[in-house]
Structures are given as structure tokens and as C-alpha cells.
Amino acid sequence: MKLGVYNAILHDRPLPEALKVIAGLGLSGIEINTGGFLPAVHVPTFEDILVSDAARDDYLGLFEGTGVSIAGLNCNGNPLHPKPEIGGKHAEDVRRSIRLAERLGQNRVVTMSGLPGGEPGASVTNWIVNAWNSAALDVLDYQWDIAAKFWRETDRLAADHGVKIALELHPQNLVFNTADVYKLVELTGATHVGVELDASHLFWQQMDPVAVVRELGPLVFHAAAKDVRVNTENARLYGVLDNRFRRLSPDEPRTNLGGDEWANEWPKDSAWDFVALGRGHDTAYWAEFLRALYEVDPDMMVNIEHEDTSLGRIEGLEVAAKVLLDAAKSVGVLAGA
């Protein structure tokens, strides 16, 4: 099993410095962002690598002697967004990342299933969370038709390049739970589309990531180590579908999600928060998580995603790495253990 870091939190420094940070944590992998919501900061020669062996070799040379190697590519975004400047771009990022993965000797690309609009001509997405009425099921039928076509084609492309696509089960996507995974595979006949098991999004949905790993089995291709803390008192009042976000103004720091869409400010007294490993679930839980993943694939890549806003970039990685390494050692899933 290979443990590493998803590199978005280290986009503030050049790749060689990011590799030093990861090696210093005692980890051996880096999952590299290659498009979608975020730019490919650590792949400045992306286009050259696709066509030039020299550019590819120069890039791979940056990892030599560092003790850290590439542990998958990531282009999380919305490839089904109804606006072409978002959906069209993110879909192309997925295709380019598949080609880049093959060029770099990688066989995993992480992304999201995406979410279409609710009807023809829509310009915004429509996430159905409780389809108790027939109109909601009509929306879902429309969305699944779009998703099935895209992922059927993308699955073939991935197979042609020897790459497997790992979908993060992220809310505000069409595929965000176990049943949705099975439905996508059934509708598409996919052989190279499966799951990136990011425990955090399952926690706040009141799902058990260990149970989900064991249920999906070989459909779990990749994993993320990110924790969630449910703030019980607030959750009692607002529920886990807490929607009290604040729109950020153009003169405030904010993250562009494509086109004219931006990330909002998290609720101040939120029902739940993303936290570093161990701050929502203890080391013993993460040991069982790793054990379940190891049973599916002893070579599984598991990468820390740091989004704990109460901790600095390096501080959060240090906290998470200690818990992850302690968990891995306790169940003997590291190479050579």
C-alpha cells in the first residue's frame, strides 16, 4: 500500500519543494492535480509531455532520488455542467488527464461523476437529494441519460489508455453513494470507471466508509484520507444538509470553480467540518479503513487531502500523516511491513 498527499494544499510552492515536504512526512506518494476546478500548477509542461518523450522524461526526472513518486492524477470538476465553459472544459480535462496518465506511466485518474442541469436548456446544475415526487425522478432520468453517454465514452477512452477512472463520491454530483455507483456501471457497462473512496463525504452522509469499501470491493480503485467531524449541537439544529453558506464578493479571496461560479464561505457554526485525520475519527478507525482497502487491493494508493481550515498547510499534513502512518503500521499494510 502506498501512502501520500494530494498536492492541492502544496500549490503554494514549486513541485521540488512539495516533494521535500511529503518525503519529510514519511510518505511516498503525490497525487497531482491536472485540471478541473484547479489548474495543473505542478505540471507546467502538460502539453509538451503529451507529445514529447524528452519533456516527459524531464518531468519524471524531477522525482528521481526524492523518495516520492506519482500516486495518481486528479482532475476533480464537473464534466457534465450544462455551461460549456465549465462542463466542456472539465470534460476535456478528464480526457487530457487520461492521456497524460498513460504518458507518465500512471493508471489512476481521480475525478467526479459530474452533475447536469435539470432539463434541456438549463444553465445551472440541479442536485436532487430526495426524489419523493415524480417530477424529481423525471429530472434524474434526464440527468442519468447525459451521464451514461459521457461515462460510456470516457470508459472506452480510459480502457484504450490502460487507465482506471476513480470517481469521488462527492455530494452535488449525480454519483454520490453506493447505489449510484452500481447504477452507473450497469447503465454504461463500464470496466474502467469505479470509485475513489474519500471517507469524508461518506461520514457526513452518515455512511460507514469501511462498510462501503467492503460492499463495493473491486470497484474501489483509489482512496483519499480526509476526516469529518460532525458538530453535534449544530447538527441537531441545522442537519447535515446545512446550507448557510455566504457568497463571497469579488474583492474577497475566493476560488473559481469554472466560468462565473465560485466557492462560497463555509458556515461559521457549521453542522460538520472537514478536519485532519484523527480529529473526527481515531487511529483505530483509520486502521480498519486501511485494512478494508488492503483486502480489496494490497497496492491501493491512499492520499491525504488536507482541508482542515483550523490548521496550517504543513501542520495539518503533519497531524494527518502521523495518524495515517500509525494506522498503517498497526495493521501491517505498508510495503515491507
N, C-alpha and C positions, 0 to 999 in steps of 0.2 A: 504494500500500500504506500502511496506517495502523498505526503502532506505538504501543502504550500499555501500561497496567498494569491487572491485575485488582485490584480495590480492597480485597480482604480484608485485606491487610497494612497498609492505612491506615484500618482501622476504629477505630483509637485516637484519631482526630481528626475534626472535622466535615468535611463534603464540601468547602466552600470551601477549607479548608486542604489537603485531599488534592489538589485540583486544582492548587494552587500548587506542591506537591511534584512532581507529574507534569510540569507545564509547565517547571519548573526542570531537569528531567532531559532536556529537549529532545524530549519525547514529546507526542503529540497526542490520545491516546485513553484512556478509562477504561471498563473492563468492570465493571458494577455488580452486586453480589450482591443477589438479590431473593428469597432463601428457600432451602429445602433444609436442609443441615447448619448453615448460618449464617443469622442474622437479616439482614433488609434494613436495615442500620444507616444507609445513606446514602439511603434512600427513606422517610423518616418519614411522608410523606403518601401512601403507596402507595394506600390505599383511596380517598382523595379524588381522586387522579389518574385512577382508573378511571372516575369518574362526573362529574368537574368539569373543564371546559375551563380555568377560571380557575386551579385547582390545578395542572393540567398546565403551563400557561403560566408560572406562578410557579416551578415546579420547573425547567423548561427555561431560565428566565431566570438561574438560578444559574451556567450555563455560559457565558453571553454575555460576550465580552471576555476569557475566560481562556486562549484558545488550546487548550483541551481540550474535546472533545465525547464523547458516549457512544459506546462501541465495543462494543455488545452487552450483554446481560444474562446473569447466571449464577445458576442455582439448583441447583447440584450437590447431589444427595442420592440416596436410594434409593426411587423411586416404586413399586417392586414388593415392598418389605419386607412380610412376612406380618403384622406387627403394624400394625393400622390407625392407631395413634397415631404411627407412623413412616411407613409406606408411604402411608397415606391422606393424611396431611398433606403429604408431599413430592410426591405426585401432584397435589394441589390447587395446590401452589406452582408446579409446572410450568405448569398451566393458567392460573393468575393471571399468571405471568410472560409468557406468550404474549399475553395481553390487554394487559398493561402495555406490552410492546414495541410493539404497534401504536399505542397511545396516545402513545408517546414518539417515534414515527417510526423505530423500530428494526426490523430484520428478522432478527436472530440472537438465539437463546436457547441458552445452553450448559447442559447437564445430563449425567446419566449414564443408561445404559440401565436400571440397577437390577438387583436380584438377589432372586428369590423364595426361599421355603423349598424344601425338597426333596420335600415330599409334602403332601397335604391335611391341614390342622390344624397344620402346623408353626408355631412361634413364633420361630424363628431362621432366618437365611439359610443357604444351602448352596452354597458355591462349588466346583464340580467342576473340578479343574485337570488331571486325567489320566484320561480315561474309558476305561481299558483293560478294565473289566469291564462286563457287561451292565446291572447294577443302576445304574451311574453314568449310562449312556445313558438308562435309564428316568427318572432324575431330570431330566436335561437335556430330555427330551421334555416332561415336565410343566412345566418352567420356561419353555420356548420357547412353549408354548401360552398361558401367562399373559402373557408379554412381547408376543407377537404381537397379542393382543387389545388390550392397553393402547396399544401404539405405533401400531396401525392407527387407533384412535380419536383419538389425540393428533395424528397426522399430518394427519387431516382438520381438526381444530381449528386447527392451525398454518396449513394452506393457506387456511382461511377468513379468517384474520387477516393473511395475507401475511408470515408468519414462517417461518424455517427453524430446525429444532432441530439443534444440533450436539452429538453425544454424545462425551464424553471417553472414550477407550479405557483405562479405569481398571480394573486387576485388582480382584477381589471384585465384579465386575459380570458379567452374562451376556455382554455385548458388550465384549470387551477386545482383539480383534485383527482383522486384515483379513478373515479368513474369516467371523467373526461379523457384521461389517458387511454383507457380501453376503447372509448368511443372513437377517438382519432385514429387509433391503429386499425380498428375494424372498418372505418369508412375509407381509409386510404390503402390498406394492405401494406402499411409501412414496415420495412425491415431495418431501416437506419434512422428512425426517429423514436426517441424514448425520453427519459427523464433525467434532469439534473435535480438531485434530491437536496433542495435547500430547506433545511428543517425549520427555519424561522417562519416562513409563511404558513407552514402547517401548524405550528404551535398556536398562532393567534386564531386560526380557524377551529381550534380545539381538536385537531387531529394529532395522532401519535406518529411521529416520523419513523420510529423503529417498526411499528406495525405496517406502515406504508411501504417501507423498504421490503419487508418480508412478503407483502401482498404482491407488489409489482415485480419483484425478483429480477429476472434478466432484462426487464425494461428500464432498470436503473443503470444509466451509463456513466454517471459522474455525480459529484456531490459538493455541496458548499457547507462550510461550518460557520453558521451565524445563529445567534441565540435571540430569544424574545423573552421579555419579562412582562407578564400581564399585571397591570396595576389594579389590584382587586377592587379597591374602593372606587376608583374611577370607572372601572368596567361595570360595576353594579349600577352605576348611574347612566352610562352612555353606551354600554355594549361594545362588542369588538368591532362593529361597523361604525365606529366613532368617526364622524365626518366634519369635525370642527376645524378644518384647515383654514389658513389665512392666505389670501392671494398676495404675493409679493409684488411690489411696484418695480418699474424699470430701473429706478435708481438704487435698488437694494441688490445685494449679491443673490443670484438665483441661477438655477441650472436649466438650460434649454433642453427640451425633450424632442426637438424637431419642429420645423415650421414656426408657428406662433404659439406653441404650447410650452409651458414652464412648470417646474416643480413648485409646489406650494410649501408654506411653512407648517411644520408639524404642530398639532395641538399642544398647548402648554402643559395641561394636566391630562395627558393622554390616557386612554384606556389600556394601551400597551406600547412598548418601545422596543426597537432593536437594541440589543446590548451585546457586549463581548461575551464569549463563551464563559460559562460558569456563573454569570450574573443573572441568569434566568433558570438554568438547569445545571446541576452539579456535574463534577467529573465522572461520577458513576453513570450518569445518564449518557454522557458523550461516549463513554466506553462501550455501552450497549449499542449505540448508534454505529460506531465504527465496527463492532463485531458483526452487526447485521449486514453492513456494506461489504465487509470482507467475505462473508458467506456467499454473497452474490458474485463478487469479483475480487480475488486477492490482490489484483493490480489496480484497484479503484483509486482514482485521484480525488483527494478531498482538500479543498482550498478555503482558507479563511476569507470571509468577506467582512470587512470592518465598517460598521455604520453606527457605532455607539457614540453619539454626539457628546457624551459626558467625558470622553477620554480622547486624548490627542492621537494623532496618526500612529506614532510609534508605540505609545503607551497602550493603546487598545490592541495593537498587534501582539505586544508582549504578553498581555493578560490572556488573550485568546490562544496564543501559541503554547503557553505553559499548560493550560487545561487540555488542549488537544494532544500534546505530546505525552502528558501524564496518562490520559485516557488510552492512547495507543499502546504505551508501554504496559499498561495494566492488563491488556488483553492480547498482547503479543502479535500485533498486526503489522508492525513495521518490518521492512525488508531486513533480513538477517537476525530478527528477534528470535 
